[in-house]
Amino acid sequence: MEHTPEEKREEAIFEIVNQLNRGSHLIASVEERERVADLNLIAGRRAKASTAYDSALKYLRAGRALLTEETWQHNYKLMFATEYLMAECELLTADKLRMLQRECLSHIAADREAKKVELRQA
């Protein structure tokens, strides 16, 4: 990653982050964990901008898993941005789910199937 020019990093962010996330359990230093979490935040933002909310959540959750509660004290900006974007994407995916459920309900023929979809909405 250090050998990748800054402008190329943006283009290859998903490839870079996917590789780093595969080995994230091996990252011991707090600074490196925060750096990888920051890269996951960048990937999450890019995915959200492309309306790939599920992918965005995958990156954001991976980044959040690298951080501790102490991160709030020394890297508030990273923690807040990660948590806030995760909440936005969770809301957007829930909205998408509700929209799909309404679509299913409008086409369901059997009462039993309608009850199944309605139960999932609750």
C-alpha positions in Angstrom: 0.0 0.0 0.0 2.8 2.4 0.8 4.2 1.8 -2.7 0.9 2.8 -4.3 0.7 6.4 -5.4 -2.1 8.4 -3.6 -4.2 8.8 -6.8 -4.0 5.1 -7.5 -5.0 4.2 -3.9 -8.4 5.8 -4.4 -9.0 3.7 -7.6 -7.8 0.5 -6.0 -9.3 1.1 -2.5 -11.6 -1.9 -2.6 -8.8 -4.3 -3.6 -6.4 -2.8 -1.0 -9.0 -2.9 1.8 -10.1 -6.5 1.0 -6.5 -7.7 1.2 -5.9 -5.8 4.5 -9.2 -7.1 6.0 -8.2 -10.7 5.3 -5.2 -10.3 7.6 -6.7 -7.8 10.0 -6.5 -10.3 12.9 -2.7 -10.1 12.6 -2.6 -6.3 13.1 -1.3 -5.6 16.6 -0.5 -1.9 16.7 -3.2 0.6 17.5 -1.9 3.0 14.8 -2.0 0.4 12.1 -5.5 -0.8 13.2 -6.7 2.8 12.9 -5.1 3.3 9.5 -6.9 0.2 8.2 -10.1 1.3 9.8 -9.7 4.7 8.0 -9.2 2.9 4.7 -12.3 0.9 5.4 -14.1 4.2 6.0 -13.0 5.5 2.6 -14.1 2.2 1.0 -17.5 2.5 2.9 -18.0 6.0 1.6 -17.2 5.0 -1.9 -19.6 2.0 -1.7 -22.4 4.2 -0.2 -21.9 6.8 -3.0 -22.5 4.0 -5.5 -25.7 3.0 -3.5 -24.0 -0.3 -2.6 -25.2 0.0 1.0 -24.6 -3.7 1.9 -21.0 -3.4 0.7 -20.6 -0.2 2.5 -21.7 -1.8 5.8 -19.3 -4.7 5.2 -16.4 -2.2 5.1 -17.6 -0.1 7.9 -18.2 -3.0 10.2 -14.7 -4.4 9.4 -13.2 -1.0 10.2 -15.2 -0.7 13.4 -14.1 -4.1 14.6 -10.5 -2.9 14.5 -11.3 0.0 16.9 -11.7 0.0 20.6 -13.8 2.2 22.9 -10.6 4.1 23.8 -10.5 5.3 20.2 -13.3 7.7 21.1 -10.8 9.6 23.3 -7.9 9.8 20.9 -9.4 9.6 17.4 -13.0 10.9 17.8 -13.2 11.9 14.2 -12.6 8.4 12.9 -15.0 6.8 15.4 -17.8 9.3 14.8 -17.5 9.1 11.0 -17.5 5.3 11.1 -20.4 5.0 13.5 -22.4 7.7 11.7 -22.0 6.2 8.2 -22.8 2.8 9.6 -26.0 4.1 11.0 -26.9 5.8 7.7 -26.3 2.6 5.7 -28.2 0.5 8.2 -31.2 2.9 7.9 -30.9 2.9 4.1 -30.8 -0.9 3.9 -33.7 -1.1 6.3 -35.6 1.3 4.0 -34.7 -0.9 1.0 -35.9 -4.0 2.9 -39.3 -2.3 3.7 -39.6 -1.3 0.1 -39.0 -4.8 -1.1 -41.5 -6.2 1.5 -44.2 -3.8 0.3 -43.5 -4.9 -3.3 -43.8 -8.5 -2.2 -47.0 -7.8 -0.4 -48.6 -6.1 -3.4 -48.0 -9.3 -5.4 -48.7 -12.0 -2.9 -51.6 -14.3 -3.7 -51.8 -16.4 -0.5 -52.6 -15.1 2.9 -50.0 -17.4 4.4 -47.3 -15.8 2.4 -48.5 -12.3 3.3 -48.3 -13.1 7.0 -44.8 -14.3 6.5 -43.7 -11.0 5.0 -45.7 -9.0 7.5 -44.0 -10.8 10.4 -40.6 -9.9 9.1 -41.6 -6.2 9.0 -42.4 -6.1 12.7 
